Amino acid sequence: MARVYGVRISVVDREGRPQRFTWDGRIYTVRRIIDHWVTLRTDWTPAAHDRLPQRTFWRVEAGADRAPGVYELRHDSTTGEWLLARVWD
């Protein structure tokens, strides 16, 4: 079962790939990339932007001080913001 969060997180990445992230005061190390996909933002209009505003999603296995879990991270190329989108139990 997945829970939706949509909360801002800080992410350390290498060439756009998340390496670790901080959520709720804990540091989670990415152990494995499960899936990765890119979408266009729904509010995009050609006249309003010089480049395509993308949202990049990463489904990862990551862990802090306990057993790893599955997390979906989202990066917005327009704002540079990272969000924790979903967590699977």
PyMOL commands that set and color helices and strands:
alter all, ss='L'
color gray80, all
select strands_A, chain A and resi 2-14+17-23+26-40+54-63+69-76+82-88
alter strands_A, ss='S'
color yellow, strands_A
deselect
rebuild
show_as cartoon
